[in-house]
Amino acid sequence: MNREETECGFQYLLDFDFFEQEKQEEKKEIDDLPFFEKPENDNQRLMNLQYEYYHGRTEKLDKIFLLLLEIARKIISKEAKEKKLIFSRDHKEELAIDSVSLVIEQILKNKLKIRTSFIAYIYLQVKKTMYSKTKAEKLEDYCIKNNVDFFTLSEDEKRSMKMIVETFKEE
């Protein structure tokens, strides 16, 4: 243990890092990420890009974004075709970008590390982007279904209607 004199007396400097164990666990987590010598599909290419990103090659995040965007576009097109949904080209692109942005945000904010399937994760984000409704959309659907003219209600009735809609689970 070292000590250093300061204005208020002596400050003792400890010879160990309180965060050492946390850093070691993070390093182990990164080293354990899958890597494929010869990637055979998009999922394996994404895994390799993730591996490189977490090993200091931050420019790989751009490539992750672009590959995920390509995959999201395919998922949206297939889903629209299967469900007979009609989207403009711009709306499809917006959905794809929103879906991929959710994944990138998780990587940047929460250090998301995917160990099995990027494709499954982007698929879930696409579904979330395509089908989740805002509170306003849920309220509108409820009013239409129950023949309620929301705009003629008093402020108290509007608040009460919003509370009712928020407690319902999406059908």
Phi and psi in radians as a Rosetta constraint file:
Dihedral C 1 N 2 CA 2 C 2 CIRCULARHARMONIC -1.702 0.35
Dihedral N 2 CA 2 C 2 N 3 CIRCULARHARMONIC 2.761 0.35
Dihedral C 2 N 3 CA 3 C 3 CIRCULARHARMONIC -2.355 0.35
Dihedral N 3 CA 3 C 3 N 4 CIRCULARHARMONIC 2.599 0.35
Dihedral C 3 N 4 CA 4 C 4 CIRCULARHARMONIC -2.317 0.35
Dihedral N 4 CA 4 C 4 N 5 CIRCULARHARMONIC 2.384 0.35
Dihedral C 4 N 5 CA 5 C 5 CIRCULARHARMONIC -1.440 0.35
Dihedral N 5 CA 5 C 5 N 6 CIRCULARHARMONIC 2.354 0.35
Dihedral C 5 N 6 CA 6 C 6 CIRCULARHARMONIC -2.182 0.35
Dihedral N 6 CA 6 C 6 N 7 CIRCULARHARMONIC 3.121 0.35
Dihedral C 6 N 7 CA 7 C 7 CIRCULARHARMONIC -0.999 0.35
Dihedral N 7 CA 7 C 7 N 8 CIRCULARHARMONIC -0.668 0.35
Dihedral C 7 N 8 CA 8 C 8 CIRCULARHARMONIC -1.622 0.35
Dihedral N 8 CA 8 C 8 N 9 CIRCULARHARMONIC 0.106 0.35
Dihedral C 8 N 9 CA 9 C 9 CIRCULARHARMONIC 2.269 0.35
Dihedral N 9 CA 9 C 9 N 10 CIRCULARHARMONIC -2.511 0.35
Dihedral C 9 N 10 CA 10 C 10 CIRCULARHARMONIC -1.758 0.35
Dihedral N 10 CA 10 C 10 N 11 CIRCULARHARMONIC 2.438 0.35
Dihedral C 10 N 11 CA 11 C 11 CIRCULARHARMONIC -1.960 0.35
Dihedral N 11 CA 11 C 11 N 12 CIRCULARHARMONIC 2.242 0.35
Dihedral C 11 N 12 CA 12 C 12 CIRCULARHARMONIC -1.645 0.35
Dihedral N 12 CA 12 C 12 N 13 CIRCULARHARMONIC 2.244 0.35
Dihedral C 12 N 13 CA 13 C 13 CIRCULARHARMONIC -1.782 0.35
Dihedral N 13 CA 13 C 13 N 14 CIRCULARHARMONIC 2.145 0.35
Dihedral C 13 N 14 CA 14 C 14 CIRCULARHARMONIC -1.464 0.35
Dihedral N 14 CA 14 C 14 N 15 CIRCULARHARMONIC 2.515 0.35
Dihedral C 14 N 15 CA 15 C 15 CIRCULARHARMONIC -1.518 0.35
Dihedral N 15 CA 15 C 15 N 16 CIRCULARHARMONIC 0.251 0.35
Dihedral C 15 N 16 CA 16 C 16 CIRCULARHARMONIC -2.311 0.35
Dihedral N 16 CA 16 C 16 N 17 CIRCULARHARMONIC 2.757 0.35
Dihedral C 16 N 17 CA 17 C 17 CIRCULARHARMONIC -1.740 0.35
Dihedral N 17 CA 17 C 17 N 18 CIRCULARHARMONIC 2.135 0.35
Dihedral C 17 N 18 CA 18 C 18 CIRCULARHARMONIC -1.077 0.35
Dihedral N 18 CA 18 C 18 N 19 CIRCULARHARMONIC -0.453 0.35
Dihedral C 18 N 19 CA 19 C 19 CIRCULARHARMONIC -1.736 0.35
Dihedral N 19 CA 19 C 19 N 20 CIRCULARHARMONIC 0.162 0.35
Dihedral C 19 N 20 CA 20 C 20 CIRCULARHARMONIC -0.995 0.35
Dihedral N 20 CA 20 C 20 N 21 CIRCULARHARMONIC -0.828 0.35
Dihedral C 20 N 21 CA 21 C 21 CIRCULARHARMONIC -1.089 0.35
Dihedral N 21 CA 21 C 21 N 22 CIRCULARHARMONIC -0.733 0.35
Dihedral C 21 N 22 CA 22 C 22 CIRCULARHARMONIC -1.084 0.35
Dihedral N 22 CA 22 C 22 N 23 CIRCULARHARMONIC -0.725 0.35
Dihedral C 22 N 23 CA 23 C 23 CIRCULARHARMONIC -1.140 0.35
Dihedral N 23 CA 23 C 23 N 24 CIRCULARHARMONIC -0.708 0.35
Dihedral C 23 N 24 CA 24 C 24 CIRCULARHARMONIC -1.130 0.35
Dihedral N 24 CA 24 C 24 N 25 CIRCULARHARMONIC -0.716 0.35
Dihedral C 24 N 25 CA 25 C 25 CIRCULARHARMONIC -1.120 0.35
Dihedral N 25 CA 25 C 25 N 26 CIRCULARHARMONIC -0.730 0.35
Dihedral C 25 N 26 CA 26 C 26 CIRCULARHARMONIC -1.098 0.35
Dihedral N 26 CA 26 C 26 N 27 CIRCULARHARMONIC -0.757 0.35
Dihedral C 26 N 27 CA 27 C 27 CIRCULARHARMONIC -1.088 0.35
Dihedral N 27 CA 27 C 27 N 28 CIRCULARHARMONIC -0.756 0.35
Dihedral C 27 N 28 CA 28 C 28 CIRCULARHARMONIC -1.096 0.35
Dihedral N 28 CA 28 C 28 N 29 CIRCULARHARMONIC -0.728 0.35
Dihedral C 28 N 29 CA 29 C 29 CIRCULARHARMONIC -1.061 0.35
Dihedral N 29 CA 29 C 29 N 30 CIRCULARHARMONIC -0.720 0.35
Dihedral C 29 N 30 CA 30 C 30 CIRCULARHARMONIC -1.235 0.35
Dihedral N 30 CA 30 C 30 N 31 CIRCULARHARMONIC -0.752 0.35
Dihedral C 30 N 31 CA 31 C 31 CIRCULARHARMONIC -1.143 0.35
Dihedral N 31 CA 31 C 31 N 32 CIRCULARHARMONIC -0.441 0.35
Dihedral C 31 N 32 CA 32 C 32 CIRCULARHARMONIC -1.475 0.35
Dihedral N 32 CA 32 C 32 N 33 CIRCULARHARMONIC -0.034 0.35
Dihedral C 32 N 33 CA 33 C 33 CIRCULARHARMONIC -1.130 0.35
Dihedral N 33 CA 33 C 33 N 34 CIRCULARHARMONIC 2.510 0.35
Dihedral C 33 N 34 CA 34 C 34 CIRCULARHARMONIC -1.167 0.35
Dihedral N 34 CA 34 C 34 N 35 CIRCULARHARMONIC 2.539 0.35
Dihedral C 34 N 35 CA 35 C 35 CIRCULARHARMONIC -2.485 0.35
Dihedral N 35 CA 35 C 35 N 36 CIRCULARHARMONIC 2.365 0.35
Dihedral C 35 N 36 CA 36 C 36 CIRCULARHARMONIC -2.000 0.35
Dihedral N 36 CA 36 C 36 N 37 CIRCULARHARMONIC 2.173 0.35
Dihedral C 36 N 37 CA 37 C 37 CIRCULARHARMONIC -1.045 0.35
Dihedral N 37 CA 37 C 37 N 38 CIRCULARHARMONIC -0.784 0.35
Dihedral C 37 N 38 CA 38 C 38 CIRCULARHARMONIC -2.222 0.35
Dihedral N 38 CA 38 C 38 N 39 CIRCULARHARMONIC 1.503 0.35
Dihedral C 38 N 39 CA 39 C 39 CIRCULARHARMONIC -1.061 0.35
Dihedral N 39 CA 39 C 39 N 40 CIRCULARHARMONIC 2.344 0.35
Dihedral C 39 N 40 CA 40 C 40 CIRCULARHARMONIC -1.828 0.35
Dihedral N 40 CA 40 C 40 N 41 CIRCULARHARMONIC -0.217 0.35
Dihedral C 40 N 41 CA 41 C 41 CIRCULARHARMONIC -2.629 0.35
Dihedral N 41 CA 41 C 41 N 42 CIRCULARHARMONIC 3.078 0.35
Dihedral C 41 N 42 CA 42 C 42 CIRCULARHARMONIC -1.073 0.35
Dihedral N 42 CA 42 C 42 N 43 CIRCULARHARMONIC -0.665 0.35
Dihedral C 42 N 43 CA 43 C 43 CIRCULARHARMONIC -1.082 0.35
Dihedral N 43 CA 43 C 43 N 44 CIRCULARHARMONIC -0.778 0.35
Dihedral C 43 N 44 CA 44 C 44 CIRCULARHARMONIC -1.190 0.35
Dihedral N 44 CA 44 C 44 N 45 CIRCULARHARMONIC -0.622 0.35
Dihedral C 44 N 45 CA 45 C 45 CIRCULARHARMONIC -1.114 0.35
Dihedral N 45 CA 45 C 45 N 46 CIRCULARHARMONIC -0.722 0.35
Dihedral C 45 N 46 CA 46 C 46 CIRCULARHARMONIC -1.119 0.35
Dihedral N 46 CA 46 C 46 N 47 CIRCULARHARMONIC -0.696 0.35
Dihedral C 46 N 47 CA 47 C 47 CIRCULARHARMONIC -1.066 0.35
Dihedral N 47 CA 47 C 47 N 48 CIRCULARHARMONIC -0.746 0.35
Dihedral C 47 N 48 CA 48 C 48 CIRCULARHARMONIC -1.150 0.35
Dihedral N 48 CA 48 C 48 N 49 CIRCULARHARMONIC -0.724 0.35
Dihedral C 48 N 49 CA 49 C 49 CIRCULARHARMONIC -1.090 0.35
Dihedral N 49 CA 49 C 49 N 50 CIRCULARHARMONIC -0.727 0.35
Dihedral C 49 N 50 CA 50 C 50 CIRCULARHARMONIC -1.070 0.35
Dihedral N 50 CA 50 C 50 N 51 CIRCULARHARMONIC -0.796 0.35
Dihedral C 50 N 51 CA 51 C 51 CIRCULARHARMONIC -0.985 0.35
Dihedral N 51 CA 51 C 51 N 52 CIRCULARHARMONIC -0.842 0.35
Dihedral C 51 N 52 CA 52 C 52 CIRCULARHARMONIC -1.147 0.35
Dihedral N 52 CA 52 C 52 N 53 CIRCULARHARMONIC -0.691 0.35
Dihedral C 52 N 53 CA 53 C 53 CIRCULARHARMONIC -1.028 0.35
Dihedral N 53 CA 53 C 53 N 54 CIRCULARHARMONIC -0.851 0.35
Dihedral C 53 N 54 CA 54 C 54 CIRCULARHARMONIC -1.288 0.35
Dihedral N 54 CA 54 C 54 N 55 CIRCULARHARMONIC -0.197 0.35
Dihedral C 54 N 55 CA 55 C 55 CIRCULARHARMONIC -1.754 0.35
Dihedral N 55 CA 55 C 55 N 56 CIRCULARHARMONIC 0.478 0.35
Dihedral C 55 N 56 CA 56 C 56 CIRCULARHARMONIC 1.711 0.35
Dihedral N 56 CA 56 C 56 N 57 CIRCULARHARMONIC -0.050 0.35
Dihedral C 56 N 57 CA 57 C 57 CIRCULARHARMONIC -1.685 0.35
Dihedral N 57 CA 57 C 57 N 58 CIRCULARHARMONIC 1.288 0.35
Dihedral C 57 N 58 CA 58 C 58 CIRCULARHARMONIC -1.084 0.35
Dihedral N 58 CA 58 C 58 N 59 CIRCULARHARMONIC -0.369 0.35
Dihedral C 58 N 59 CA 59 C 59 CIRCULARHARMONIC -1.141 0.35
Dihedral N 59 CA 59 C 59 N 60 CIRCULARHARMONIC -0.270 0.35
Dihedral C 59 N 60 CA 60 C 60 CIRCULARHARMONIC -1.213 0.35
Dihedral N 60 CA 60 C 60 N 61 CIRCULARHARMONIC -0.318 0.35
Dihedral C 60 N 61 CA 61 C 61 CIRCULARHARMONIC -1.073 0.35
Dihedral N 61 CA 61 C 61 N 62 CIRCULARHARMONIC -0.612 0.35
Dihedral C 61 N 62 CA 62 C 62 CIRCULARHARMONIC -1.071 0.35
Dihedral N 62 CA 62 C 62 N 63 CIRCULARHARMONIC -0.737 0.35
Dihedral C 62 N 63 CA 63 C 63 CIRCULARHARMONIC -1.212 0.35
Dihedral N 63 CA 63 C 63 N 64 CIRCULARHARMONIC -0.636 0.35
Dihedral C 63 N 64 CA 64 C 64 CIRCULARHARMONIC -1.048 0.35
Dihedral N 64 CA 64 C 64 N 65 CIRCULARHARMONIC -0.816 0.35
Dihedral C 64 N 65 CA 65 C 65 CIRCULARHARMONIC -1.013 0.35
Dihedral N 65 CA 65 C 65 N 66 CIRCULARHARMONIC -0.859 0.35
Dihedral C 65 N 66 CA 66 C 66 CIRCULARHARMONIC -1.138 0.35
Dihedral N 66 CA 66 C 66 N 67 CIRCULARHARMONIC -0.719 0.35
Dihedral C 66 N 67 CA 67 C 67 CIRCULARHARMONIC -1.194 0.35
Dihedral N 67 CA 67 C 67 N 68 CIRCULARHARMONIC -0.730 0.35
Dihedral C 67 N 68 CA 68 C 68 CIRCULARHARMONIC -1.092 0.35
Dihedral N 68 CA 68 C 68 N 69 CIRCULARHARMONIC -0.656 0.35
Dihedral C 68 N 69 CA 69 C 69 CIRCULARHARMONIC -1.091 0.35
Dihedral N 69 CA 69 C 69 N 70 CIRCULARHARMONIC -0.755 0.35
Dihedral C 69 N 70 CA 70 C 70 CIRCULARHARMONIC -1.062 0.35
Dihedral N 70 CA 70 C 70 N 71 CIRCULARHARMONIC -0.769 0.35
Dihedral C 70 N 71 CA 71 C 71 CIRCULARHARMONIC -1.173 0.35
Dihedral N 71 CA 71 C 71 N 72 CIRCULARHARMONIC -0.749 0.35
Dihedral C 71 N 72 CA 72 C 72 CIRCULARHARMONIC -1.059 0.35
Dihedral N 72 CA 72 C 72 N 73 CIRCULARHARMONIC -0.710 0.35
Dihedral C 72 N 73 CA 73 C 73 CIRCULARHARMONIC -1.039 0.35
Dihedral N 73 CA 73 C 73 N 74 CIRCULARHARMONIC -0.756 0.35
Dihedral C 73 N 74 CA 74 C 74 CIRCULARHARMONIC -1.117 0.35
Dihedral N 74 CA 74 C 74 N 75 CIRCULARHARMONIC -0.762 0.35
Dihedral C 74 N 75 CA 75 C 75 CIRCULARHARMONIC -1.089 0.35
Dihedral N 75 CA 75 C 75 N 76 CIRCULARHARMONIC -0.769 0.35
Dihedral C 75 N 76 CA 76 C 76 CIRCULARHARMONIC -1.121 0.35
Dihedral N 76 CA 76 C 76 N 77 CIRCULARHARMONIC -0.766 0.35
Dihedral C 76 N 77 CA 77 C 77 CIRCULARHARMONIC -1.083 0.35
Dihedral N 77 CA 77 C 77 N 78 CIRCULARHARMONIC -0.781 0.35
Dihedral C 77 N 78 CA 78 C 78 CIRCULARHARMONIC -1.117 0.35
Dihedral N 78 CA 78 C 78 N 79 CIRCULARHARMONIC -0.789 0.35
Dihedral C 78 N 79 CA 79 C 79 CIRCULARHARMONIC -1.084 0.35
Dihedral N 79 CA 79 C 79 N 80 CIRCULARHARMONIC -0.755 0.35
Dihedral C 79 N 80 CA 80 C 80 CIRCULARHARMONIC -1.109 0.35
Dihedral N 80 CA 80 C 80 N 81 CIRCULARHARMONIC -0.708 0.35
Dihedral C 80 N 81 CA 81 C 81 CIRCULARHARMONIC -1.164 0.35
Dihedral N 81 CA 81 C 81 N 82 CIRCULARHARMONIC -0.812 0.35
Dihedral C 81 N 82 CA 82 C 82 CIRCULARHARMONIC -1.114 0.35
Dihedral N 82 CA 82 C 82 N 83 CIRCULARHARMONIC -0.704 0.35
Dihedral C 82 N 83 CA 83 C 83 CIRCULARHARMONIC -1.633 0.35
Dihedral N 83 CA 83 C 83 N 84 CIRCULARHARMONIC 0.039 0.35
Dihedral C 83 N 84 CA 84 C 84 CIRCULARHARMONIC 0.986 0.35
Dihedral N 84 CA 84 C 84 N 85 CIRCULARHARMONIC 0.797 0.35
Dihedral C 84 N 85 CA 85 C 85 CIRCULARHARMONIC -1.632 0.35
Dihedral N 85 CA 85 C 85 N 86 CIRCULARHARMONIC 2.502 0.35
Dihedral C 85 N 86 CA 86 C 86 CIRCULARHARMONIC -1.976 0.35
Dihedral N 86 CA 86 C 86 N 87 CIRCULARHARMONIC 2.050 0.35
Dihedral C 86 N 87 CA 87 C 87 CIRCULARHARMONIC -2.194 0.35
Dihedral N 87 CA 87 C 87 N 88 CIRCULARHARMONIC 2.518 0.35
Dihedral C 87 N 88 CA 88 C 88 CIRCULARHARMONIC -1.243 0.35
Dihedral N 88 CA 88 C 88 N 89 CIRCULARHARMONIC 2.812 0.35
Dihedral C 88 N 89 CA 89 C 89 CIRCULARHARMONIC -1.028 0.35
Dihedral N 89 CA 89 C 89 N 90 CIRCULARHARMONIC -0.714 0.35
Dihedral C 89 N 90 CA 90 C 90 CIRCULARHARMONIC -1.128 0.35
Dihedral N 90 CA 90 C 90 N 91 CIRCULARHARMONIC -0.683 0.35
Dihedral C 90 N 91 CA 91 C 91 CIRCULARHARMONIC -1.177 0.35
Dihedral N 91 CA 91 C 91 N 92 CIRCULARHARMONIC -0.704 0.35
Dihedral C 91 N 92 CA 92 C 92 CIRCULARHARMONIC -1.056 0.35
Dihedral N 92 CA 92 C 92 N 93 CIRCULARHARMONIC -0.755 0.35
Dihedral C 92 N 93 CA 93 C 93 CIRCULARHARMONIC -1.139 0.35
Dihedral N 93 CA 93 C 93 N 94 CIRCULARHARMONIC -0.703 0.35
Dihedral C 93 N 94 CA 94 C 94 CIRCULARHARMONIC -1.091 0.35
Dihedral N 94 CA 94 C 94 N 95 CIRCULARHARMONIC -0.765 0.35
Dihedral C 94 N 95 CA 95 C 95 CIRCULARHARMONIC -1.074 0.35
Dihedral N 95 CA 95 C 95 N 96 CIRCULARHARMONIC -0.738 0.35
Dihedral C 95 N 96 CA 96 C 96 CIRCULARHARMONIC -1.113 0.35
Dihedral N 96 CA 96 C 96 N 97 CIRCULARHARMONIC -0.819 0.35
Dihedral C 96 N 97 CA 97 C 97 CIRCULARHARMONIC -1.113 0.35
Dihedral N 97 CA 97 C 97 N 98 CIRCULARHARMONIC -0.737 0.35
Dihedral C 97 N 98 CA 98 C 98 CIRCULARHARMONIC -1.081 0.35
Dihedral N 98 CA 98 C 98 N 99 CIRCULARHARMONIC -0.732 0.35
Dihedral C 98 N 99 CA 99 C 99 CIRCULARHARMONIC -1.108 0.35
Dihedral N 99 CA 99 C 99 N 100 CIRCULARHARMONIC -0.831 0.35
Dihedral C 99 N 100 CA 100 C 100 CIRCULARHARMONIC -1.167 0.35
Dihedral N 100 CA 100 C 100 N 101 CIRCULARHARMONIC -0.636 0.35
Dihedral C 100 N 101 CA 101 C 101 CIRCULARHARMONIC -1.075 0.35
Dihedral N 101 CA 101 C 101 N 102 CIRCULARHARMONIC -0.618 0.35
Dihedral C 101 N 102 CA 102 C 102 CIRCULARHARMONIC -1.078 0.35
Dihedral N 102 CA 102 C 102 N 103 CIRCULARHARMONIC -0.710 0.35
Dihedral C 102 N 103 CA 103 C 103 CIRCULARHARMONIC -1.187 0.35
Dihedral N 103 CA 103 C 103 N 104 CIRCULARHARMONIC -0.844 0.35
Dihedral C 103 N 104 CA 104 C 104 CIRCULARHARMONIC -1.079 0.35
Dihedral N 104 CA 104 C 104 N 105 CIRCULARHARMONIC -0.687 0.35
Dihedral C 104 N 105 CA 105 C 105 CIRCULARHARMONIC -1.046 0.35
Dihedral N 105 CA 105 C 105 N 106 CIRCULARHARMONIC -0.715 0.35
Dihedral C 105 N 106 CA 106 C 106 CIRCULARHARMONIC -1.157 0.35
Dihedral N 106 CA 106 C 106 N 107 CIRCULARHARMONIC -0.634 0.35
Dihedral C 106 N 107 CA 107 C 107 CIRCULARHARMONIC -1.145 0.35
Dihedral N 107 CA 107 C 107 N 108 CIRCULARHARMONIC -0.812 0.35
Dihedral C 107 N 108 CA 108 C 108 CIRCULARHARMONIC -1.270 0.35
Dihedral N 108 CA 108 C 108 N 109 CIRCULARHARMONIC -0.790 0.35
Dihedral C 108 N 109 CA 109 C 109 CIRCULARHARMONIC -1.418 0.35
Dihedral N 109 CA 109 C 109 N 110 CIRCULARHARMONIC -0.765 0.35
Dihedral C 109 N 110 CA 110 C 110 CIRCULARHARMONIC -1.948 0.35
Dihedral N 110 CA 110 C 110 N 111 CIRCULARHARMONIC 0.120 0.35
Dihedral C 110 N 111 CA 111 C 111 CIRCULARHARMONIC 0.917 0.35
Dihedral N 111 CA 111 C 111 N 112 CIRCULARHARMONIC 0.768 0.35
Dihedral C 111 N 112 CA 112 C 112 CIRCULARHARMONIC -0.941 0.35
Dihedral N 112 CA 112 C 112 N 113 CIRCULARHARMONIC 2.292 0.35
Dihedral C 112 N 113 CA 113 C 113 CIRCULARHARMONIC -2.225 0.35
Dihedral N 113 CA 113 C 113 N 114 CIRCULARHARMONIC 2.065 0.35
Dihedral C 113 N 114 CA 114 C 114 CIRCULARHARMONIC -1.718 0.35
Dihedral N 114 CA 114 C 114 N 115 CIRCULARHARMONIC 2.254 0.35
Dihedral C 114 N 115 CA 115 C 115 CIRCULARHARMONIC -1.880 0.35
Dihedral N 115 CA 115 C 115 N 116 CIRCULARHARMONIC -0.324 0.35
Dihedral C 115 N 116 CA 116 C 116 CIRCULARHARMONIC -2.067 0.35
Dihedral N 116 CA 116 C 116 N 117 CIRCULARHARMONIC -1.052 0.35
Dihedral C 116 N 117 CA 117 C 117 CIRCULARHARMONIC -2.482 0.35
Dihedral N 117 CA 117 C 117 N 118 CIRCULARHARMONIC 1.880 0.35
Dihedral C 117 N 118 CA 118 C 118 CIRCULARHARMONIC -1.149 0.35
Dihedral N 118 CA 118 C 118 N 119 CIRCULARHARMONIC -0.633 0.35
Dihedral C 118 N 119 CA 119 C 119 CIRCULARHARMONIC -1.074 0.35
Dihedral N 119 CA 119 C 119 N 120 CIRCULARHARMONIC -0.772 0.35
Dihedral C 119 N 120 CA 120 C 120 CIRCULARHARMONIC -1.100 0.35
Dihedral N 120 CA 120 C 120 N 121 CIRCULARHARMONIC -0.703 0.35
Dihedral C 120 N 121 CA 121 C 121 CIRCULARHARMONIC -1.172 0.35
Dihedral N 121 CA 121 C 121 N 122 CIRCULARHARMONIC -0.767 0.35
Dihedral C 121 N 122 CA 122 C 122 CIRCULARHARMONIC -1.188 0.35
Dihedral N 122 CA 122 C 122 N 123 CIRCULARHARMONIC -0.593 0.35
Dihedral C 122 N 123 CA 123 C 123 CIRCULARHARMONIC -1.028 0.35
Dihedral N 123 CA 123 C 123 N 124 CIRCULARHARMONIC -0.797 0.35
Dihedral C 123 N 124 CA 124 C 124 CIRCULARHARMONIC -1.107 0.35
Dihedral N 124 CA 124 C 124 N 125 CIRCULARHARMONIC -0.680 0.35
Dihedral C 124 N 125 CA 125 C 125 CIRCULARHARMONIC -1.197 0.35
Dihedral N 125 CA 125 C 125 N 126 CIRCULARHARMONIC -0.631 0.35
Dihedral C 125 N 126 CA 126 C 126 CIRCULARHARMONIC -1.121 0.35
Dihedral N 126 CA 126 C 126 N 127 CIRCULARHARMONIC -0.820 0.35
Dihedral C 126 N 127 CA 127 C 127 CIRCULARHARMONIC -1.029 0.35
Dihedral N 127 CA 127 C 127 N 128 CIRCULARHARMONIC -0.765 0.35
Dihedral C 127 N 128 CA 128 C 128 CIRCULARHARMONIC -1.048 0.35
Dihedral N 128 CA 128 C 128 N 129 CIRCULARHARMONIC -0.798 0.35
Dihedral C 128 N 129 CA 129 C 129 CIRCULARHARMONIC -1.174 0.35
Dihedral N 129 CA 129 C 129 N 130 CIRCULARHARMONIC -0.687 0.35
Dihedral C 129 N 130 CA 130 C 130 CIRCULARHARMONIC -1.282 0.35
Dihedral N 130 CA 130 C 130 N 131 CIRCULARHARMONIC -0.639 0.35
Dihedral C 130 N 131 CA 131 C 131 CIRCULARHARMONIC -2.000 0.35
Dihedral N 131 CA 131 C 131 N 132 CIRCULARHARMONIC -0.232 0.35
Dihedral C 131 N 132 CA 132 C 132 CIRCULARHARMONIC -1.316 0.35
Dihedral N 132 CA 132 C 132 N 133 CIRCULARHARMONIC 2.522 0.35
Dihedral C 132 N 133 CA 133 C 133 CIRCULARHARMONIC -1.941 0.35
Dihedral N 133 CA 133 C 133 N 134 CIRCULARHARMONIC 2.603 0.35
Dihedral C 133 N 134 CA 134 C 134 CIRCULARHARMONIC -1.336 0.35
Dihedral N 134 CA 134 C 134 N 135 CIRCULARHARMONIC 2.897 0.35
Dihedral C 134 N 135 CA 135 C 135 CIRCULARHARMONIC -1.041 0.35
Dihedral N 135 CA 135 C 135 N 136 CIRCULARHARMONIC -0.667 0.35
Dihedral C 135 N 136 CA 136 C 136 CIRCULARHARMONIC -1.113 0.35
Dihedral N 136 CA 136 C 136 N 137 CIRCULARHARMONIC -0.721 0.35
Dihedral C 136 N 137 CA 137 C 137 CIRCULARHARMONIC -1.159 0.35
Dihedral N 137 CA 137 C 137 N 138 CIRCULARHARMONIC -0.687 0.35
Dihedral C 137 N 138 CA 138 C 138 CIRCULARHARMONIC -1.107 0.35
Dihedral N 138 CA 138 C 138 N 139 CIRCULARHARMONIC -0.740 0.35
Dihedral C 138 N 139 CA 139 C 139 CIRCULARHARMONIC -1.105 0.35
Dihedral N 139 CA 139 C 139 N 140 CIRCULARHARMONIC -0.756 0.35
Dihedral C 139 N 140 CA 140 C 140 CIRCULARHARMONIC -1.079 0.35
Dihedral N 140 CA 140 C 140 N 141 CIRCULARHARMONIC -0.800 0.35
Dihedral C 140 N 141 CA 141 C 141 CIRCULARHARMONIC -1.049 0.35
Dihedral N 141 CA 141 C 141 N 142 CIRCULARHARMONIC -0.764 0.35
Dihedral C 141 N 142 CA 142 C 142 CIRCULARHARMONIC -1.071 0.35
Dihedral N 142 CA 142 C 142 N 143 CIRCULARHARMONIC -0.796 0.35
Dihedral C 142 N 143 CA 143 C 143 CIRCULARHARMONIC -1.119 0.35
Dihedral N 143 CA 143 C 143 N 144 CIRCULARHARMONIC -0.705 0.35
Dihedral C 143 N 144 CA 144 C 144 CIRCULARHARMONIC -1.154 0.35
Dihedral N 144 CA 144 C 144 N 145 CIRCULARHARMONIC -0.813 0.35
Dihedral C 144 N 145 CA 145 C 145 CIRCULARHARMONIC -1.087 0.35
Dihedral N 145 CA 145 C 145 N 146 CIRCULARHARMONIC -0.622 0.35
Dihedral C 145 N 146 CA 146 C 146 CIRCULARHARMONIC -1.785 0.35
Dihedral N 146 CA 146 C 146 N 147 CIRCULARHARMONIC 0.217 0.35
Dihedral C 146 N 147 CA 147 C 147 CIRCULARHARMONIC 0.929 0.35
Dihedral N 147 CA 147 C 147 N 148 CIRCULARHARMONIC 0.853 0.35
Dihedral C 147 N 148 CA 148 C 148 CIRCULARHARMONIC -1.909 0.35
Dihedral N 148 CA 148 C 148 N 149 CIRCULARHARMONIC 2.241 0.35
Dihedral C 148 N 149 CA 149 C 149 CIRCULARHARMONIC -1.585 0.35
Dihedral N 149 CA 149 C 149 N 150 CIRCULARHARMONIC 1.678 0.35
Dihedral C 149 N 150 CA 150 C 150 CIRCULARHARMONIC -1.005 0.35
Dihedral N 150 CA 150 C 150 N 151 CIRCULARHARMONIC -0.610 0.35
Dihedral C 150 N 151 CA 151 C 151 CIRCULARHARMONIC -1.311 0.35
Dihedral N 151 CA 151 C 151 N 152 CIRCULARHARMONIC -0.247 0.35
Dihedral C 151 N 152 CA 152 C 152 CIRCULARHARMONIC -1.646 0.35
Dihedral N 152 CA 152 C 152 N 153 CIRCULARHARMONIC -0.061 0.35
Dihedral C 152 N 153 CA 153 C 153 CIRCULARHARMONIC -1.375 0.35
Dihedral N 153 CA 153 C 153 N 154 CIRCULARHARMONIC 2.682 0.35
Dihedral C 153 N 154 CA 154 C 154 CIRCULARHARMONIC -1.264 0.35
Dihedral N 154 CA 154 C 154 N 155 CIRCULARHARMONIC 2.931 0.35
Dihedral C 154 N 155 CA 155 C 155 CIRCULARHARMONIC -1.045 0.35
Dihedral N 155 CA 155 C 155 N 156 CIRCULARHARMONIC -0.715 0.35
Dihedral C 155 N 156 CA 156 C 156 CIRCULARHARMONIC -1.122 0.35
Dihedral N 156 CA 156 C 156 N 157 CIRCULARHARMONIC -0.731 0.35
Dihedral C 156 N 157 CA 157 C 157 CIRCULARHARMONIC -1.139 0.35
Dihedral N 157 CA 157 C 157 N 158 CIRCULARHARMONIC -0.654 0.35
Dihedral C 157 N 158 CA 158 C 158 CIRCULARHARMONIC -1.114 0.35
Dihedral N 158 CA 158 C 158 N 159 CIRCULARHARMONIC -0.796 0.35
Dihedral C 158 N 159 CA 159 C 159 CIRCULARHARMONIC -1.055 0.35
Dihedral N 159 CA 159 C 159 N 160 CIRCULARHARMONIC -0.766 0.35
Dihedral C 159 N 160 CA 160 C 160 CIRCULARHARMONIC -1.131 0.35
Dihedral N 160 CA 160 C 160 N 161 CIRCULARHARMONIC -0.708 0.35
Dihedral C 160 N 161 CA 161 C 161 CIRCULARHARMONIC -1.097 0.35
Dihedral N 161 CA 161 C 161 N 162 CIRCULARHARMONIC -0.752 0.35
Dihedral C 161 N 162 CA 162 C 162 CIRCULARHARMONIC -1.078 0.35
Dihedral N 162 CA 162 C 162 N 163 CIRCULARHARMONIC -0.702 0.35
Dihedral C 162 N 163 CA 163 C 163 CIRCULARHARMONIC -1.124 0.35
Dihedral N 163 CA 163 C 163 N 164 CIRCULARHARMONIC -0.730 0.35
Dihedral C 163 N 164 CA 164 C 164 CIRCULARHARMONIC -1.066 0.35
Dihedral N 164 CA 164 C 164 N 165 CIRCULARHARMONIC -0.823 0.35
Dihedral C 164 N 165 CA 165 C 165 CIRCULARHARMONIC -1.130 0.35
Dihedral N 165 CA 165 C 165 N 166 CIRCULARHARMONIC -0.690 0.35
Dihedral C 165 N 166 CA 166 C 166 CIRCULARHARMONIC -1.164 0.35
Dihedral N 166 CA 166 C 166 N 167 CIRCULARHARMONIC -0.463 0.35
Dihedral C 166 N 167 CA 167 C 167 CIRCULARHARMONIC -1.442 0.35
Dihedral N 167 CA 167 C 167 N 168 CIRCULARHARMONIC -0.338 0.35
Dihedral C 167 N 168 CA 168 C 168 CIRCULARHARMONIC -1.315 0.35
Dihedral N 168 CA 168 C 168 N 169 CIRCULARHARMONIC 2.508 0.35
Dihedral C 168 N 169 CA 169 C 169 CIRCULARHARMONIC -1.506 0.35
Dihedral N 169 CA 169 C 169 N 170 CIRCULARHARMONIC 2.589 0.35
Dihedral C 169 N 170 CA 170 C 170 CIRCULARHARMONIC -1.160 0.35
Dihedral N 170 CA 170 C 170 N 171 CIRCULARHARMONIC 2.381 0.35
